[in-house]
Every structure is written in structure tokens, then in C-alpha cells.
């Protein structure tokens, strides 16, 4: 079974729904080529960024921003649902994501950078978050559980993106790098969170609503990929520039 099957009109096999939702989305044609281009650019960008102290701080700051954005979405989920089981699940997820922010903040502190208590997401992130919010407001009425479904759909896509990013990062720097244990630990947690979100969506979304959920997930991912190439080029340029800034490298 694939996402296309879930988006069709026929009945879905419940035993396979979670696996399909949790699986990395498949791509063909231009989206597949775009993903390959972005991956190549970002691998080179990572090598440049790790060549300087400022570059590593930038990477850690970006990951910290992403974790804090996830925390904001999870906190909003607590306000959307009063079910005790869901509240416990969201609270545990919040604690684990909070632990990630603490790990990134500690890594920044070791490298001489203290994160601000009042951080503002970068321009691209702000625009992406705003478009996700607009999408949630538009499609929430289509589901019995409303905004909670859209919130989990957004978190699922964000966690899948985090898995892809951290897996690429671990492959690029290798197991001997000082930051590998941190990234691999967070990667393991994010893989678990993907399954958790998929299970939750399976419980929240009625079979008749599943085709609409799949279409919504595609729209959430389209927003993400809309920033992919520009973000990758910006990261590469930053890494290249920081390598030649006096006093910033090598580490």
C-alpha cells in the first residue's frame, strides 16, 4: 500500500496505514530531481560549515530553532485536546523535544555561544510556519478532530524532514566527529516520533477522512519543498563565506 492508495476511494487495510503514513514520501520526476539536487548541495554545505567554529554554531542554532518551532506546535496541541491519553502522549513528546533543545543549547554553550531566551525564527522559517498555519485553518473543518489532525499532520512532516536532515548530517560527518553522538541520538528519537505521529493520525482520522488527510500531507510537504533549493543554496553560501572569515576556522 502507498499514499496513493490511501488517497483513493477504496478501503485501506488498517494494519498497513501506520506504515504508509510513517514511510518517507516517494517522489518522481521534478520533485525527485529537486530532492537529489538539494541533497548534493547540502552535503557540500555541511562540509564547509563544519570547517569553521562559526559554521558549527550556525548549524546548531538552526537545529535549535527547528526544535523550538516543534515545541510551539506541540504546546498548541495540548490546548486542542482534553483526552488524558493524548495529553500524556503530547507531554512526553514535549519533554523529549525539550531535551533536544537543551542538548543543542549545551553544544552551543561549549562552543562559546549562549542562545537567547527570546529567539526569533529566520525569515524562511517564519514564512514556512505562516503558510502551514494558513493551511491548518483552511482544512481543519474537514476533520472531526479539526485542528488537532492538522497539527499532527504538520508535526509528522516536520519529524520526517528532521529524520532526513539528521541522517544526511550523520552520513556526511561520520561516526568519529565530536557532534555525531548528539545528532545520532536526536535522529533515533525523531524516527520514533514519526511512528508516534503516524499512530496518532491513524487513531484521529476516520477512514472516510483518510483521502483528505493524504492530500493535506502533500500540501504541507509542498510548502516545505518550496523553500528547499533556496535554503540549500543559502546554507552553502553561508558555509563558504564562514570558511574565509578571518579568525573563524579551521576549528
C-alpha positions in Angstrom: 0.0 0.0 0.0 1.1 3.5 -0.8 0.0 7.1 -0.1 -1.8 7.0 -3.4 -3.8 4.0 -2.3 -4.8 5.8 0.9 -5.8 8.9 -1.1 -8.1 6.8 -3.3 -11.7 5.9 -2.8 -11.2 2.2 -1.8 -10.9 0.9 1.7 -7.5 0.9 3.3 -6.1 -2.0 5.3 -5.7 -0.7 8.8 -2.7 -2.8 9.6 -0.7 -1.0 6.8 -1.9 2.6 7.4 0.6 3.5 10.0 3.5 2.1 8.0 2.4 4.1 4.9 2.0 7.3 6.9 5.4 6.8 8.6 7.3 5.9 5.4 9.3 8.6 3.7 7.2 10.1 0.9 8.2 8.8 -2.5 8.9 11.2 -5.4 9.2 11.1 -9.1 10.0 13.4 -11.9 11.0 17.0 -11.0 10.4 16.5 -7.2 12.8 13.6 -7.2 15.4 15.6 -9.2 14.9 18.6 -6.9 15.4 16.4 -3.8 18.7 15.0 -5.3 20.0 18.5 -6.1 19.1 19.7 -2.6 20.9 16.7 -1.1 24.1 17.2 -3.1 24.2 21.0 -2.3 23.5 20.4 1.5 26.2 17.7 1.8 28.8 20.2 0.4 27.3 22.9 2.6 27.7 20.8 5.7 31.4 20.1 5.0 32.0 23.8 4.6 30.1 24.7 7.8 31.9 22.1 9.9 35.2 23.6 8.7 34.8 26.7 11.0 33.6 27.3 14.5 31.1 29.9 13.3 29.7 27.4 10.8 29.1 24.8 13.5 27.4 27.4 15.7 25.1 28.3 12.8 24.1 24.7 12.3 23.4 24.1 15.9 21.4 27.4 16.1 19.3 26.2 13.1 18.6 22.9 14.7 17.7 24.6 18.0 15.3 26.9 16.1 13.6 23.9 14.5 13.2 22.1 17.8 11.7 25.2 19.3 9.2 25.5 16.4 8.2 21.9 17.1 7.7 22.7 20.8 5.4 25.6 19.9 3.2 23.3 17.7 3.1 20.6 20.5 2.1 23.1 23.1 -0.8 24.2 20.9 -1.8 20.5 20.7 -2.2 20.5 24.5 -4.8 23.3 24.1 -6.7 21.5 21.4 -7.4 18.1 23.1 -8.5 17.2 26.7 -8.2 13.5 26.3 -6.0 12.1 29.1 -4.2 9.6 26.9 -3.4 12.2 24.3 -2.3 14.7 26.9 0.2 12.2 28.4 1.5 11.4 24.9 1.9 15.1 23.9 3.5 15.8 27.3 6.1 13.1 26.8 6.8 14.3 23.2 7.2 17.8 24.6 9.7 16.6 27.2 11.8 14.7 24.6 11.8 17.7 22.2 12.7 19.9 25.2 15.6 17.6 25.9 16.8 18.1 22.3 16.7 21.9 22.7 18.8 21.5 25.9 21.3 19.3 24.1 21.7 21.8 21.2 21.9 24.7 23.6 24.6 22.9 25.6 26.6 22.2 22.4 26.4 25.9 21.5 27.5 26.9 25.0 30.6 24.7 24.8 31.4 26.5 21.5 31.1 29.9 23.2 27.6 30.8 22.1 24.8 31.3 24.5 21.3 31.1 22.8 18.9 33.9 23.5 15.9 33.2 25.7 13.7 35.0 23.1 14.7 33.7 19.7 13.1 34.7 16.5 13.0 32.2 13.6 14.8 33.1 10.4 12.9 34.7 7.6 12.4 31.4 5.6 11.2 29.6 8.7 8.8 32.3 9.6 7.2 32.3 6.1 7.0 28.5 6.1 5.4 28.4 9.6 2.9 31.1 8.5 1.9 29.1 5.4 1.5 25.9 7.5 -0.8 27.8 9.8 -2.9 29.1 6.9 -3.2 25.6 5.6 -4.3 24.3 9.0 -7.0 26.9 9.3 -8.4 26.1 5.9 -8.6 22.4 6.2 -9.3 21.8 9.9 -13.1 21.9 9.4 -12.8 18.8 7.1 -12.0 16.6 10.0 -14.0 15.5 13.1 -11.0 16.3 15.3 -10.3 19.5 13.4 -7.1 21.4 14.2 -5.6 18.6 16.2 -5.4 16.5 13.0 -3.7 19.4 11.1 -1.3 19.9 13.9 -0.3 16.3 14.0 0.0 16.3 10.1 2.4 19.2 10.3 4.4 17.6 13.1 4.6 14.3 11.1 6.0 16.1 8.1 8.4 18.1 10.3 9.7 15.0 12.0 10.1 13.2 8.7 12.1 16.2 7.4 14.2 16.1 10.6 15.0 12.4 10.1 16.1 13.1 6.5 18.3 16.1 7.6 19.9 14.3 10.5 20.5 11.1 8.6 22.3 13.1 5.9 24.3 15.0 8.5 25.4 11.8 10.3 26.4 10.3 7.0 28.4 13.4 6.0 30.4 13.9 9.2 30.9 10.3 10.1 30.9 8.5 13.5 34.2 9.9 14.6 33.1 13.5 14.6 32.6 15.1 18.0 28.9 16.0 17.2 28.0 12.6 15.9 26.7 11.3 19.2 24.4 14.3 19.6 23.0 14.1 16.1 22.6 10.3 16.1 20.8 10.5 19.5 18.3 13.1 18.2 17.9 11.1 14.9 16.8 8.0 16.9 14.3 10.0 18.8 12.9 11.6 15.7 12.4 8.3 14.0 10.4 7.2 17.0 8.4 10.4 16.8 7.5 9.8 13.2 5.9 6.4 14.2 4.2 8.1 17.1 2.6 10.8 14.9 1.6 8.2 12.3 -0.1 6.1 15.0 -1.9 9.2 16.4 -3.2 10.2 13.0 -4.5 6.7 12.4 -6.5 7.0 15.6 -7.7 10.5 15.0 -8.7 10.2 11.3 -11.8 8.3 10.2 -11.4 6.0 7.2 -13.6 8.3 5.2 -11.3 11.3 6.1 -8.1 9.5 5.1 -8.0 10.6 1.4 -8.3 14.2 2.5 -5.5 13.7 5.1 -3.2 12.4 2.4 -4.0 15.4 0.2 -3.3 17.7 3.1 0.1 16.0 3.8 1.0 16.5 0.2 0.3 20.2 0.6 2.3 20.5 3.8 5.3 18.9 2.0 4.9 21.1 -1.0 5.3 24.1 1.3 8.4 22.6 2.6 9.9 21.8 -0.8 9.1 25.3 -2.0 11.9 26.6 0.2 14.3 23.6 -0.4 16.6 24.9 -3.2 16.8 28.5 -2.0 17.5 27.2 1.6 20.2 24.8 0.3 21.9 27.5 -1.7 21.8 29.9 1.3 23.3 27.3 3.5 26.1 26.6 1.0 26.9 30.2 0.6 27.0 30.7 4.4 29.3 27.8 4.8 31.6 29.0 2.1 31.7 32.6 3.5 32.4 31.5 7.0 35.4 29.4 5.9 37.1 32.6 4.7 36.1 34.9 7.6 39.3 35.8 9.5 39.5 34.1 12.9 36.7 31.6 12.3 38.5 28.5 11.1 39.7 25.9 10.9 38.3 24.6 14.2 
